[in-house]
Amino acid sequence: MECIEEYFKIVADGYYLAASKHIPEKGRPVIVFFHGFTGHRIETGRLYVDLARTLCNSGFACVRFDYRGHGESPFSFEEFSLDWAFEDAESTVEYILNNMRNEVDVSRLGIIGFSLGGAVAIYIASKYPQLVKTMALLAPALSFRRIRDRLKTGIFQVKDGFAYFGAFRMRLENMLKMSEFDGLSLARRIKAPTLIVHCRDDNTIPYELSTEFYEKLAGEKKLILYNEGGHTFSNWHLRRTLEGELVKWFKDTLM
């Protein structure tokens, strides 16, 4: 199937978000991608590019975008807050509903969330239960309570109101606020069929969070646990398996 890829801007409240869309044909279901913390719409090892192209070739329109402070979107990462990600996700969904009806079927909307994007996905799915028809969570960050532990152990260096880690720094107040998020409490509000995929050797987000969230879900659900692949599914063969699982999931729940 021929797919058209385009870069575009999502305008929201006076700022814009850098975005990419993959359109197979008019009137197709649409899947929105939410990326991870410090990530972008391409994601590690081109995870989101490969997934979007595979899904598009299977008949799904896909929209990827960068939160503020990430990728090519405006503002500095150090000002990022979890609320920004939630607001930008809402703005993107609203943009699709208001501006892409001639390209996609907005009545068939699915979402994918990787890592922090998993928190964003369950926020959107719980807030818009009638709109989101299906959801896939990849190594989802469903709770950020470990942030406070890492601040105590010195993994994050704190100085002058910022937490430093690697090439990044973030306002400490925003990081502490993010640590209060508990996505597990939203499980009962999720109505959409939900696929969760995680690797047991993930050293960033414990897979046990996924199993706990899965147990709390009341609706249609599926949990896939791989033994190896780390946080980013960093194995060529595993990536191809993951792509196949996602195509099947969305064909079963969104087509």
C-alpha positions as CSV (number, residue, x, y, z in Angstrom):
1,M,0.0,0.0,0.0
2,E,1.3,3.5,-0.9
3,C,1.7,5.8,2.0
4,I,2.2,9.6,1.9
5,E,4.6,11.0,4.6
6,E,4.5,14.6,5.5
7,Y,6.0,16.9,8.1
8,F,3.6,19.5,9.5
9,K,2.9,21.7,12.5
10,I,0.2,21.4,15.0
11,V,-0.9,24.8,16.2
12,A,-2.1,25.0,19.8
13,D,-2.6,28.0,22.1
14,G,-0.1,30.2,20.3
15,Y,2.7,27.7,19.9
16,Y,3.3,24.8,17.5
17,L,4.3,21.2,17.8
18,A,6.6,19.5,15.2
19,A,4.7,16.5,13.8
20,S,4.8,13.9,11.1
21,K,1.9,12.1,9.5
22,H,1.6,8.9,7.4
23,I,-1.5,8.7,5.3
24,P,-2.4,5.5,3.3
25,E,-5.8,6.4,1.9
26,K,-8.6,8.8,2.8
27,G,-11.0,7.5,5.4
28,R,-8.6,5.2,7.2
29,P,-8.4,4.7,11.0
30,V,-5.8,6.9,12.7
31,I,-3.3,6.1,15.4
32,V,-1.6,8.8,17.5
33,F,1.9,8.1,18.9
34,F,3.0,9.5,22.3
35,H,6.8,9.3,22.9
36,G,8.9,8.9,26.0
37,F,10.8,11.2,28.4
38,T,13.6,13.1,26.7
39,G,12.5,11.3,23.5
40,H,10.9,12.5,20.3
41,R,8.6,11.4,17.5
42,I,11.3,9.2,16.0
43,E,12.2,7.5,19.2
44,T,15.2,5.3,20.1
45,G,16.5,3.3,17.2
46,R,13.8,4.8,15.0
47,L,11.2,2.7,16.9
48,Y,8.3,5.1,16.1
49,V,9.3,5.6,12.4
50,D,9.4,1.9,11.8
51,L,6.2,1.2,13.6
52,A,4.4,4.1,11.8
53,R,5.5,2.9,8.4
54,T,4.6,-0.7,9.1
55,L,1.1,0.3,10.4
56,C,0.6,2.7,7.5
57,N,1.4,-0.1,5.0
58,S,-1.2,-2.1,6.8
59,G,-3.9,0.5,6.3
60,F,-3.6,2.8,9.3
61,A,-3.0,6.6,9.2
62,C,-0.4,7.5,11.9
63,V,0.4,10.9,13.6
64,R,3.7,11.4,15.5
65,F,4.6,14.6,17.3
66,D,7.1,16.1,19.7
67,Y,6.0,17.5,23.1
68,R,7.1,21.0,24.0
69,G,10.8,20.9,25.1
70,H,11.4,17.7,23.0
71,G,12.5,17.0,19.5
72,E,11.9,19.9,17.2
73,S,9.0,21.4,19.1
74,P,9.6,24.8,20.8
75,F,10.8,25.7,24.4
76,S,13.6,24.3,26.5
77,F,13.5,20.8,28.0
78,E,14.5,22.2,31.4
79,E,11.0,23.8,31.6
80,F,9.2,20.6,30.7
81,S,6.4,19.3,33.0
82,L,4.2,16.3,32.7
83,D,1.3,18.7,32.3
84,W,2.9,19.9,29.1
85,A,2.8,16.3,27.7
86,F,-0.9,15.9,28.7
87,E,-1.8,19.3,27.2
88,D,0.1,18.6,23.9
89,A,-1.5,15.2,23.6
90,E,-5.0,16.9,23.9
91,S,-4.0,19.6,21.4
92,T,-2.9,16.9,18.9
93,V,-6.1,14.9,19.3
94,E,-8.1,18.1,18.9
95,Y,-6.1,19.0,15.8
96,I,-6.9,15.7,14.2
97,L,-10.6,16.0,15.0
98,N,-10.8,19.5,13.6
99,N,-8.3,19.5,10.7
100,M,-7.8,16.0,9.4
101,R,-11.4,14.7,8.8
102,N,-10.8,14.8,5.0
103,E,-7.7,12.4,5.5
104,V,-8.7,10.0,8.3
105,D,-11.7,8.4,10.0
106,V,-11.8,10.3,13.3
107,S,-14.4,7.9,14.6
108,R,-11.7,5.2,14.6
109,L,-8.9,6.6,16.7
110,G,-6.3,4.5,18.5
111,I,-3.2,5.5,20.5
112,I,0.3,4.2,21.2
113,G,2.4,5.2,24.2
114,F,6.0,4.3,24.9
115,S,7.6,4.8,28.4
116,L,6.4,8.2,29.6
117,G,4.1,8.2,26.5
118,G,2.3,5.3,28.3
119,A,1.3,7.7,31.1
120,V,0.1,10.2,28.4
121,A,-1.8,7.5,26.6
122,I,-3.8,6.3,29.7
123,Y,-4.4,10.0,30.6
124,I,-6.0,10.5,27.2
125,A,-7.9,7.2,27.2
126,S,-9.3,7.9,30.7
127,K,-10.3,11.5,29.8
128,Y,-11.8,10.6,26.4
129,P,-13.3,7.1,26.8
130,Q,-15.8,7.6,24.0
131,L,-13.2,8.8,21.6
132,V,-10.3,6.4,22.1
133,K,-11.3,3.1,20.5
134,T,-8.1,1.1,21.4
135,M,-4.7,1.5,23.0
136,A,-1.2,-0.1,23.0
137,L,1.3,0.6,25.8
138,L,5.0,-0.2,25.2
139,A,7.1,-0.4,28.4
140,P,4.7,2.1,29.9
141,A,5.8,4.4,32.7
142,L,2.7,4.1,34.8
143,S,4.1,5.6,38.0
144,F,6.9,8.0,38.6
145,R,7.3,7.4,42.3
146,R,10.9,6.1,41.8
147,I,11.9,9.7,40.9
148,R,12.0,10.6,44.6
149,D,14.1,7.5,45.4
150,R,16.6,8.5,42.7
151,L,16.8,12.1,44.1
152,K,17.6,10.7,47.5
153,T,20.3,8.3,46.2
154,G,22.0,11.0,44.1
155,I,21.4,9.5,40.7
156,F,19.9,13.0,39.8
157,Q,22.2,15.8,40.9
158,V,20.3,18.7,42.4
159,K,21.6,22.3,42.2
160,D,20.1,25.7,42.0
161,G,16.5,24.4,41.7
162,F,17.3,21.9,38.9
163,A,17.8,18.2,38.7
164,Y,20.7,17.2,36.4
165,F,20.9,13.9,34.5
166,G,23.2,13.2,31.6
167,A,22.8,16.0,29.0
168,F,19.6,17.2,30.5
169,R,18.4,19.2,33.4
170,M,14.8,19.8,34.6
171,R,13.3,22.2,37.1
172,L,13.1,20.3,40.4
173,E,9.6,21.5,41.2
174,N,8.3,20.0,37.9
175,M,10.2,16.7,38.5
176,L,8.7,16.4,42.0
177,K,5.2,17.1,40.7
178,M,5.7,14.4,38.0
179,S,6.6,11.9,40.7
180,E,3.1,12.3,42.1
181,F,1.5,10.8,39.0
182,D,-0.1,7.4,39.6
183,G,-1.4,5.9,36.4
184,L,-2.3,2.7,38.2
185,S,-5.3,4.5,39.8
186,L,-6.7,5.3,36.3
187,A,-7.0,1.6,35.3
188,R,-10.6,1.3,36.2
189,R,-11.5,4.3,34.1
190,I,-10.0,2.8,30.9
191,K,-12.8,1.5,28.5
192,A,-10.7,0.9,25.4
193,P,-9.2,-2.5,24.6
194,T,-5.6,-2.3,25.8
195,L,-2.5,-4.1,24.7
196,I,0.6,-3.9,27.0
197,V,4.0,-5.0,25.9
198,H,7.1,-5.1,28.2
199,C,10.4,-6.8,28.6
200,R,11.3,-8.5,31.8
201,D,14.9,-7.2,31.6
202,D,13.8,-3.5,31.5
203,N,16.0,-1.7,33.9
204,T,14.3,1.6,33.4
205,I,10.6,0.8,34.1
206,P,10.0,-2.4,36.0
207,Y,7.7,-4.8,34.1
208,E,5.9,-5.5,37.3
209,L,4.1,-2.1,36.9
210,S,2.6,-3.4,33.6
211,T,1.4,-6.7,35.2
212,E,-0.2,-4.7,38.1
213,F,-1.9,-2.3,35.7
214,Y,-3.0,-5.2,33.5
215,E,-4.7,-6.9,36.5
216,K,-6.6,-3.7,37.4
217,L,-8.0,-3.3,33.9
218,A,-11.6,-4.3,33.6
219,G,-12.1,-4.4,29.9
220,E,-10.6,-6.2,26.9
221,K,-6.9,-6.6,27.4
222,K,-3.7,-8.4,26.4
223,L,-0.3,-8.6,28.1
224,I,2.8,-9.7,26.3
225,L,6.1,-10.1,28.2
226,Y,9.4,-10.7,26.4
227,N,12.4,-12.0,28.3
228,E,14.9,-9.8,26.6
229,G,14.9,-6.4,24.9
230,G,15.5,-3.9,27.6
231,H,13.5,-0.7,27.9
232,T,13.5,0.1,24.2
233,F,13.0,-3.4,22.6
234,S,16.6,-3.2,21.4
235,N,16.8,-6.3,19.3
236,W,16.2,-6.5,15.5
237,H,14.2,-9.7,15.6
238,L,12.2,-8.5,18.6
239,R,11.3,-5.2,16.8
240,R,9.9,-7.2,13.9
241,T,7.9,-9.4,16.2
242,L,6.6,-6.2,18.0
243,E,5.5,-4.7,14.7
244,G,3.6,-7.8,13.9
245,E,1.8,-7.8,17.2
246,L,0.8,-4.2,16.9
247,V,-0.5,-4.7,13.3
248,K,-2.6,-7.6,14.5
249,W,-3.9,-5.8,17.6
250,F,-5.0,-2.7,15.7
251,K,-6.6,-4.8,12.9
252,D,-8.6,-6.7,15.5
253,T,-9.6,-3.6,17.5
254,L,-9.7,-0.7,15.1
255,M,-10.4,-1.8,11.6
